[in-house]
Amino acid sequence: MWDLPNNCTVTFESNGGNNVPTKTIECRNLLIEPTNPMKEGYIFVGRYKNEELTEAWILIKV
């Protein structure tokens, strides 16, 4: 059986936008959505699981 670490590090790729800070959370806990990245000339439309931007994350507002 595998033991999970107590904390997990989550990183965000802004695809050329401003830096979105890395978050460290307790594993298995909900992640609070970070501030949207900004990039001149673009409008942020969502977060995706893959580099091709075809698998959107479904976020739940709490």
PyMOL Python script that loads the backbone (N, CA, C, O; Angstrom):
from pymol import cmd

cmd.read_pdbstr("""\
ATOM      1  N   MET A   1       0.844  -1.169   0.000  1.00  0.00           N
ATOM      2  CA  MET A   1       0.000   0.000   0.000  1.00  0.00           C
ATOM      3  C   MET A   1       0.896   1.242   0.000  1.00  0.00           C
ATOM      4  O   MET A   1       1.944   1.264   0.646  1.00  0.00           O
ATOM      5  N   TRP A   2       0.473   2.260  -0.725  1.00  0.00           N
ATOM      6  CA  TRP A   2       1.236   3.502  -0.834  1.00  0.00           C
ATOM      7  C   TRP A   2       0.790   4.498   0.223  1.00  0.00           C
ATOM      8  O   TRP A   2      -0.402   4.623   0.505  1.00  0.00           O
ATOM      9  N   ASP A   3       1.731   5.193   0.798  1.00  0.00           N
ATOM     10  CA  ASP A   3       1.422   6.272   1.721  1.00  0.00           C
ATOM     11  C   ASP A   3       1.530   7.588   0.976  1.00  0.00           C
ATOM     12  O   ASP A   3       2.558   7.872   0.360  1.00  0.00           O
ATOM     13  N   LEU A   4       0.482   8.392   1.025  1.00  0.00           N
ATOM     14  CA  LEU A   4       0.510   9.705   0.386  1.00  0.00           C
ATOM     15  C   LEU A   4       1.159  10.716   1.318  1.00  0.00           C
ATOM     16  O   LEU A   4       1.074  10.594   2.540  1.00  0.00           O
ATOM     17  N   PRO A   5       1.805  11.713   0.733  1.00  0.00           N
ATOM     18  CA  PRO A   5       2.356  12.768   1.592  1.00  0.00           C
ATOM     19  C   PRO A   5       1.212  13.570   2.218  1.00  0.00           C
ATOM     20  O   PRO A   5       0.079  13.528   1.738  1.00  0.00           O
ATOM     21  N   ASN A   6       1.516  14.290   3.281  1.00  0.00           N
ATOM     22  CA  ASN A   6       0.502  15.116   3.932  1.00  0.00           C
ATOM     23  C   ASN A   6       0.127  16.321   3.089  1.00  0.00           C
ATOM     24  O   ASN A   6      -1.029  16.744   3.081  1.00  0.00           O
ATOM     25  N   ASN A   7       1.101  16.875   2.380  1.00  0.00           N
ATOM     26  CA  ASN A   7       0.860  18.066   1.567  1.00  0.00           C
ATOM     27  C   ASN A   7       1.138  17.786   0.098  1.00  0.00           C
ATOM     28  O   ASN A   7       2.017  16.996  -0.246  1.00  0.00           O
ATOM     29  N   CYS A   8       0.374  18.447  -0.758  1.00  0.00           N
ATOM     30  CA  CYS A   8       0.549  18.341  -2.206  1.00  0.00           C
ATOM     31  C   CYS A   8       0.818  19.738  -2.757  1.00  0.00           C
ATOM     32  O   CYS A   8       0.244  20.721  -2.289  1.00  0.00           O
ATOM     33  N   THR A   9       1.691  19.815  -3.747  1.00  0.00           N
ATOM     34  CA  THR A   9       1.997  21.086  -4.386  1.00  0.00           C
ATOM     35  C   THR A   9       1.297  21.137  -5.731  1.00  0.00           C
ATOM     36  O   THR A   9       1.415  20.210  -6.534  1.00  0.00           O
ATOM     37  N   VAL A  10       0.572  22.213  -5.978  1.00  0.00           N
ATOM     38  CA  VAL A  10      -0.165  22.396  -7.226  1.00  0.00           C
ATOM     39  C   VAL A  10       0.458  23.577  -7.965  1.00  0.00           C
ATOM     40  O   VAL A  10       0.613  24.659  -7.398  1.00  0.00           O
ATOM     41  N   THR A  11       0.815  23.365  -9.233  1.00  0.00           N
ATOM     42  CA  THR A  11       1.387  24.445 -10.039  1.00  0.00           C
ATOM     43  C   THR A  11       0.438  24.766 -11.191  1.00  0.00           C
ATOM     44  O   THR A  11      -0.367  23.929 -11.598  1.00  0.00           O
ATOM     45  N   PHE A  12       0.544  25.976 -11.704  1.00  0.00           N
ATOM     46  CA  PHE A  12      -0.347  26.452 -12.760  1.00  0.00           C
ATOM     47  C   PHE A  12       0.487  26.967 -13.925  1.00  0.00           C
ATOM     48  O   PHE A  12       1.489  27.651 -13.719  1.00  0.00           O
ATOM     49  N   GLU A  13       0.081  26.642 -15.140  1.00  0.00           N
ATOM     50  CA  GLU A  13       0.729  27.128 -16.360  1.00  0.00           C
ATOM     51  C   GLU A  13      -0.149  28.221 -16.943  1.00  0.00           C
ATOM     52  O   GLU A  13      -1.303  27.968 -17.289  1.00  0.00           O
ATOM     53  N   SER A  14       0.381  29.432 -17.055  1.00  0.00           N
ATOM     54  CA  SER A  14      -0.437  30.552 -17.534  1.00  0.00           C
ATOM     55  C   SER A  14      -0.266  30.816 -19.023  1.00  0.00           C
ATOM     56  O   SER A  14      -0.803  31.796 -19.538  1.00  0.00           O
ATOM     57  N   ASN A  15       0.470  29.962 -19.722  1.00  0.00           N
ATOM     58  CA  ASN A  15       0.636  30.077 -21.182  1.00  0.00           C
ATOM     59  C   ASN A  15       1.028  31.481 -21.624  1.00  0.00           C
ATOM     60  O   ASN A  15       0.419  32.055 -22.527  1.00  0.00           O
ATOM     61  N   GLY A  16       2.056  32.026 -20.975  1.00  0.00           N
ATOM     62  CA  GLY A  16       2.551  33.342 -21.359  1.00  0.00           C
ATOM     63  C   GLY A  16       1.942  34.499 -20.595  1.00  0.00           C
ATOM     64  O   GLY A  16       2.355  35.645 -20.775  1.00  0.00           O
ATOM     65  N   GLY A  17       0.973  34.222 -19.750  1.00  0.00           N
ATOM     66  CA  GLY A  17       0.393  35.270 -18.915  1.00  0.00           C
ATOM     67  C   GLY A  17       1.266  35.499 -17.695  1.00  0.00           C
ATOM     68  O   GLY A  17       2.343  34.917 -17.571  1.00  0.00           O
ATOM     69  N   ASN A  18       0.791  36.356 -16.793  1.00  0.00           N
ATOM     70  CA  ASN A  18       1.571  36.611 -15.587  1.00  0.00           C
ATOM     71  C   ASN A  18       1.647  35.356 -14.717  1.00  0.00           C
ATOM     72  O   ASN A  18       0.854  34.430 -14.885  1.00  0.00           O
ATOM     73  N   ASN A  19       2.592  35.331 -13.802  1.00  0.00           N
ATOM     74  CA  ASN A  19       2.814  34.182 -12.938  1.00  0.00           C
ATOM     75  C   ASN A  19       1.624  33.939 -12.015  1.00  0.00           C
ATOM     76  O   ASN A  19       1.106  34.870 -11.399  1.00  0.00           O
ATOM     77  N   VAL A  20       1.196  32.684 -11.922  1.00  0.00           N
ATOM     78  CA  VAL A  20       0.171  32.280 -10.967  1.00  0.00           C
ATOM     79  C   VAL A  20       0.910  31.490  -9.891  1.00  0.00           C
ATOM     80  O   VAL A  20       1.478  30.439 -10.187  1.00  0.00           O
ATOM     81  N   PRO A  21       0.916  31.975  -8.646  1.00  0.00           N
ATOM     82  CA  PRO A  21       1.708  31.328  -7.598  1.00  0.00           C
ATOM     83  C   PRO A  21       1.325  29.864  -7.359  1.00  0.00           C
ATOM     84  O   PRO A  21       0.156  29.489  -7.447  1.00  0.00           O
ATOM     85  N   THR A  22       2.329  29.058  -7.058  1.00  0.00           N
ATOM     86  CA  THR A  22       2.143  27.659  -6.680  1.00  0.00           C
ATOM     87  C   THR A  22       1.392  27.605  -5.351  1.00  0.00           C
ATOM     88  O   THR A  22       1.577  28.464  -4.489  1.00  0.00           O
ATOM     89  N   LYS A  23       0.544  26.588  -5.192  1.00  0.00           N
ATOM     90  CA  LYS A  23      -0.205  26.418  -3.947  1.00  0.00           C
ATOM     91  C   LYS A  23       0.193  25.088  -3.305  1.00  0.00           C
ATOM     92  O   LYS A  23       0.353  24.083  -3.998  1.00  0.00           O
ATOM     93  N   THR A  24       0.349  25.085  -1.997  1.00  0.00           N
ATOM     94  CA  THR A  24       0.571  23.856  -1.245  1.00  0.00           C
ATOM     95  C   THR A  24      -0.647  23.652  -0.364  1.00  0.00           C
ATOM     96  O   THR A  24      -1.022  24.522   0.422  1.00  0.00           O
ATOM     97  N   ILE A  25      -1.265  22.468  -0.514  1.00  0.00           N
ATOM     98  CA  ILE A  25      -2.483  22.163   0.233  1.00  0.00           C
ATOM     99  C   ILE A  25      -2.345  20.790   0.876  1.00  0.00           C
ATOM    100  O   ILE A  25      -1.472  20.010   0.498  1.00  0.00           O
ATOM    101  N   GLU A  26      -3.200  20.496   1.840  1.00  0.00           N
ATOM    102  CA  GLU A  26      -3.244  19.144   2.378  1.00  0.00           C
ATOM    103  C   GLU A  26      -3.831  18.236   1.300  1.00  0.00           C
ATOM    104  O   GLU A  26      -4.844  18.565   0.683  1.00  0.00           O
ATOM    105  N   CYS A  27      -3.198  17.113   1.085  1.00  0.00           N
ATOM    106  CA  CYS A  27      -3.680  16.167   0.073  1.00  0.00           C
ATOM    107  C   CYS A  27      -5.124  15.767   0.381  1.00  0.00           C
ATOM    108  O   CYS A  27      -5.509  15.636   1.542  1.00  0.00           O
ATOM    109  N   ARG A  28      -5.893  15.580  -0.648  1.00  0.00           N
ATOM    110  CA  ARG A  28      -7.316  15.201  -0.600  1.00  0.00           C
ATOM    111  C   ARG A  28      -8.234  16.348  -0.189  1.00  0.00           C
ATOM    112  O   ARG A  28      -9.439  16.139  -0.052  1.00  0.00           O
ATOM    113  N   ASN A  29      -7.701  17.550   0.010  1.00  0.00           N
ATOM    114  CA  ASN A  29      -8.545  18.698   0.334  1.00  0.00           C
ATOM    115  C   ASN A  29      -8.904  19.451  -0.935  1.00  0.00           C
ATOM    116  O   ASN A  29      -8.260  19.275  -1.970  1.00  0.00           O
ATOM    117  N   LEU A  30      -9.930  20.287  -0.859  1.00  0.00           N
ATOM    118  CA  LEU A  30     -10.307  21.119  -1.991  1.00  0.00           C
ATOM    119  C   LEU A  30      -9.276  22.226  -2.201  1.00  0.00           C
ATOM    120  O   LEU A  30      -8.701  22.752  -1.248  1.00  0.00           O
ATOM    121  N   LEU A  31      -9.063  22.557  -3.442  1.00  0.00           N
ATOM    122  CA  LEU A  31      -8.160  23.642  -3.803  1.00  0.00           C
ATOM    123  C   LEU A  31      -8.987  24.885  -4.073  1.00  0.00           C
ATOM    124  O   LEU A  31      -9.945  24.843  -4.845  1.00  0.00           O
ATOM    125  N   ILE A  32      -8.621  25.985  -3.444  1.00  0.00           N
ATOM    126  CA  ILE A  32      -9.290  27.252  -3.721  1.00  0.00           C
ATOM    127  C   ILE A  32      -8.745  27.788  -5.032  1.00  0.00           C
ATOM    128  O   ILE A  32      -7.531  27.866  -5.225  1.00  0.00           O
ATOM    129  N   GLU A  33      -9.643  28.154  -5.928  1.00  0.00           N
ATOM    130  CA  GLU A  33      -9.239  28.623  -7.248  1.00  0.00           C
ATOM    131  C   GLU A  33      -8.351  29.863  -7.130  1.00  0.00           C
ATOM    132  O   GLU A  33      -8.698  30.813  -6.429  1.00  0.00           O
ATOM    133  N   PRO A  34      -7.200  29.850  -7.819  1.00  0.00           N
ATOM    134  CA  PRO A  34      -6.313  31.013  -7.749  1.00  0.00           C
ATOM    135  C   PRO A  34      -6.849  32.178  -8.579  1.00  0.00           C
ATOM    136  O   PRO A  34      -7.798  32.033  -9.350  1.00  0.00           O
ATOM    137  N   THR A  35      -6.219  33.324  -8.401  1.00  0.00           N
ATOM    138  CA  THR A  35      -6.556  34.497  -9.196  1.00  0.00           C
ATOM    139  C   THR A  35      -6.327  34.182 -10.668  1.00  0.00           C
ATOM    140  O   THR A  35      -5.365  33.495 -11.014  1.00  0.00           O
ATOM    141  N   ASN A  36      -7.198  34.676 -11.532  1.00  0.00           N
ATOM    142  CA  ASN A  36      -7.043  34.434 -12.964  1.00  0.00           C
ATOM    143  C   ASN A  36      -5.784  35.115 -13.496  1.00  0.00           C
ATOM    144  O   ASN A  36      -5.475  36.240 -13.103  1.00  0.00           O
ATOM    145  N   PRO A  37      -5.053  34.435 -14.393  1.00  0.00           N
ATOM    146  CA  PRO A  37      -3.880  35.069 -14.992  1.00  0.00           C
ATOM    147  C   PRO A  37      -4.303  36.169 -15.958  1.00  0.00           C
ATOM    148  O   PRO A  37      -5.430  36.186 -16.452  1.00  0.00           O
ATOM    149  N   MET A  38      -3.376  37.084 -16.214  1.00  0.00           N
ATOM    150  CA  MET A  38      -3.650  38.176 -17.157  1.00  0.00           C
ATOM    151  C   MET A  38      -2.570  38.177 -18.231  1.00  0.00           C
ATOM    152  O   MET A  38      -1.398  37.916 -17.959  1.00  0.00           O
ATOM    153  N   LYS A  39      -2.991  38.477 -19.458  1.00  0.00           N
ATOM    154  CA  LYS A  39      -2.072  38.575 -20.586  1.00  0.00           C
ATOM    155  C   LYS A  39      -2.631  39.640 -21.510  1.00  0.00           C
ATOM    156  O   LYS A  39      -3.787  39.557 -21.924  1.00  0.00           O
ATOM    157  N   GLU A  40      -1.829  40.634 -21.836  1.00  0.00           N
ATOM    158  CA  GLU A  40      -2.292  41.743 -22.664  1.00  0.00           C
ATOM    159  C   GLU A  40      -2.834  41.242 -24.003  1.00  0.00           C
ATOM    160  O   GLU A  40      -2.187  40.453 -24.691  1.00  0.00           O
ATOM    161  N   GLY A  41      -4.030  41.711 -24.361  1.00  0.00           N
ATOM    162  CA  GLY A  41      -4.654  41.338 -25.621  1.00  0.00           C
ATOM    163  C   GLY A  41      -5.476  40.062 -25.561  1.00  0.00           C
ATOM    164  O   GLY A  41      -6.030  39.640 -26.575  1.00  0.00           O
ATOM    165  N   TYR A  42      -5.568  39.432 -24.373  1.00  0.00           N
ATOM    166  CA  TYR A  42      -6.293  38.171 -24.231  1.00  0.00           C
ATOM    167  C   TYR A  42      -7.312  38.268 -23.102  1.00  0.00           C
ATOM    168  O   TYR A  42      -7.175  39.087 -22.194  1.00  0.00           O
ATOM    169  N   ILE A  43      -8.339  37.415 -23.172  1.00  0.00           N
ATOM    170  CA  ILE A  43      -9.341  37.306 -22.123  1.00  0.00           C
ATOM    171  C   ILE A  43      -9.264  35.890 -21.571  1.00  0.00           C
ATOM    172  O   ILE A  43      -9.332  34.922 -22.328  1.00  0.00           O
ATOM    173  N   PHE A  44      -9.124  35.766 -20.259  1.00  0.00           N
ATOM    174  CA  PHE A  44      -9.058  34.452 -19.624  1.00  0.00           C
ATOM    175  C   PHE A  44     -10.437  33.800 -19.681  1.00  0.00           C
ATOM    176  O   PHE A  44     -11.431  34.409 -19.286  1.00  0.00           O
ATOM    177  N   VAL A  45     -10.499  32.540 -20.180  1.00  0.00           N
ATOM    178  CA  VAL A  45     -11.800  31.875 -20.319  1.00  0.00           C
ATOM    179  C   VAL A  45     -11.926  30.579 -19.532  1.00  0.00           C
ATOM    180  O   VAL A  45     -13.007  29.990 -19.507  1.00  0.00           O
ATOM    181  N   GLY A  46     -10.862  30.115 -18.890  1.00  0.00           N
ATOM    182  CA  GLY A  46     -11.020  28.902 -18.099  1.00  0.00           C
ATOM    183  C   GLY A  46      -9.724  28.179 -17.833  1.00  0.00           C
ATOM    184  O   GLY A  46      -8.665  28.560 -18.331  1.00  0.00           O
ATOM    185  N   ARG A  47      -9.823  27.122 -17.037  1.00  0.00           N
ATOM    186  CA  ARG A  47      -8.678  26.290 -16.668  1.00  0.00           C
ATOM    187  C   ARG A  47      -8.842  24.922 -17.319  1.00  0.00           C
ATOM    188  O   ARG A  47      -9.952  24.403 -17.444  1.00  0.00           O
ATOM    189  N   TYR A  48      -7.719  24.354 -17.728  1.00  0.00           N
ATOM    190  CA  TYR A  48      -7.741  23.089 -18.442  1.00  0.00           C
ATOM    191  C   TYR A  48      -6.767  22.098 -17.831  1.00  0.00           C
ATOM    192  O   TYR A  48      -5.760  22.484 -17.238  1.00  0.00           O
ATOM    193  N   LYS A  49      -7.075  20.824 -17.981  1.00  0.00           N
ATOM    194  CA  LYS A  49      -6.251  19.752 -17.440  1.00  0.00           C
ATOM    195  C   LYS A  49      -5.068  19.411 -18.336  1.00  0.00           C
ATOM    196  O   LYS A  49      -4.077  18.858 -17.861  1.00  0.00           O
ATOM    197  N   ASN A  50      -5.156  19.730 -19.621  1.00  0.00           N
ATOM    198  CA  ASN A  50      -4.124  19.297 -20.557  1.00  0.00           C
ATOM    199  C   ASN A  50      -3.570  20.468 -21.376  1.00  0.00           C
ATOM    200  O   ASN A  50      -4.186  21.530 -21.461  1.00  0.00           O
ATOM    201  N   GLU A  51      -2.402  20.251 -21.971  1.00  0.00           N
ATOM    202  CA  GLU A  51      -1.734  21.297 -22.754  1.00  0.00           C
ATOM    203  C   GLU A  51      -2.510  21.698 -24.003  1.00  0.00           C
ATOM    204  O   GLU A  51      -2.382  22.829 -24.472  1.00  0.00           O
ATOM    205  N   GLU A  52      -3.307  20.792 -24.543  1.00  0.00           N
ATOM    206  CA  GLU A  52      -4.083  21.080 -25.754  1.00  0.00           C
ATOM    207  C   GLU A  52      -5.315  21.946 -25.473  1.00  0.00           C
ATOM    208  O   GLU A  52      -5.992  22.392 -26.399  1.00  0.00           O
ATOM    209  N   LEU A  53      -5.597  22.179 -24.198  1.00  0.00           N
ATOM    210  CA  LEU A  53      -6.745  22.992 -23.756  1.00  0.00           C
ATOM    211  C   LEU A  53      -8.073  22.430 -24.254  1.00  0.00           C
ATOM    212  O   LEU A  53      -8.945  23.165 -24.718  1.00  0.00           O
ATOM    213  N   THR A  54      -8.206  21.101 -24.146  1.00  0.00           N
ATOM    214  CA  THR A  54      -9.450  20.446 -24.580  1.00  0.00           C
ATOM    215  C   THR A  54     -10.216  19.805 -23.423  1.00  0.00           C
ATOM    216  O   THR A  54     -11.386  19.457 -23.580  1.00  0.00           O
ATOM    217  N   GLU A  55      -9.566  19.642 -22.254  1.00  0.00           N
ATOM    218  CA  GLU A  55     -10.212  19.026 -21.093  1.00  0.00           C
ATOM    219  C   GLU A  55     -10.344  20.064 -19.978  1.00  0.00           C
ATOM    220  O   GLU A  55      -9.420  20.264 -19.190  1.00  0.00           O
ATOM    221  N   ALA A  56     -11.479  20.706 -19.922  1.00  0.00           N
ATOM    222  CA  ALA A  56     -11.699  21.780 -18.942  1.00  0.00           C
ATOM    223  C   ALA A  56     -11.863  21.217 -17.532  1.00  0.00           C
ATOM    224  O   ALA A  56     -12.457  20.156 -17.338  1.00  0.00           O
ATOM    225  N   TRP A  57     -11.322  21.950 -16.545  1.00  0.00           N
ATOM    226  CA  TRP A  57     -11.606  21.648 -15.148  1.00  0.00           C
ATOM    227  C   TRP A  57     -13.010  22.127 -14.861  1.00  0.00           C
ATOM    228  O   TRP A  57     -13.399  23.206 -15.310  1.00  0.00           O
ATOM    229  N   ILE A  58     -13.775  21.352 -14.126  1.00  0.00           N
ATOM    230  CA  ILE A  58     -15.095  21.781 -13.696  1.00  0.00           C
ATOM    231  C   ILE A  58     -14.944  22.249 -12.259  1.00  0.00           C
ATOM    232  O   ILE A  58     -14.647  21.459 -11.364  1.00  0.00           O
ATOM    233  N   LEU A  59     -15.149  23.536 -12.050  1.00  0.00           N
ATOM    234  CA  LEU A  59     -14.952  24.125 -10.732  1.00  0.00           C
ATOM    235  C   LEU A  59     -16.289  24.311 -10.040  1.00  0.00           C
ATOM    236  O   LEU A  59     -17.280  24.695 -10.662  1.00  0.00           O
ATOM    237  N   ILE A  60     -16.301  24.036  -8.759  1.00  0.00           N
ATOM    238  CA  ILE A  60     -17.508  24.184  -7.952  1.00  0.00           C
ATOM    239  C   ILE A  60     -17.331  25.388  -7.050  1.00  0.00           C
ATOM    240  O   ILE A  60     -16.330  25.496  -6.341  1.00  0.00           O
ATOM    241  N   LYS A  61     -18.285  26.284  -7.072  1.00  0.00           N
ATOM    242  CA  LYS A  61     -18.245  27.451  -6.202  1.00  0.00           C
ATOM    243  C   LYS A  61     -18.741  27.057  -4.824  1.00  0.00           C
ATOM    244  O   LYS A  61     -19.799  26.440  -4.696  1.00  0.00           O
ATOM    245  N   VAL A  62     -17.982  27.410  -3.786  1.00  0.00           N
ATOM    246  CA  VAL A  62     -18.408  27.094  -2.409  1.00  0.00           C
ATOM    247  C   VAL A  62     -18.507  28.362  -1.607  1.00  0.00           C
ATOM    248  O   VAL A  62     -18.850  28.320  -0.425  1.00  0.00           O
TER     249      VAL A  62
END
""", "prot")
cmd.dss("prot")
cmd.show_as("cartoon", "prot")
cmd.util.cbc("prot")
cmd.orient("prot")
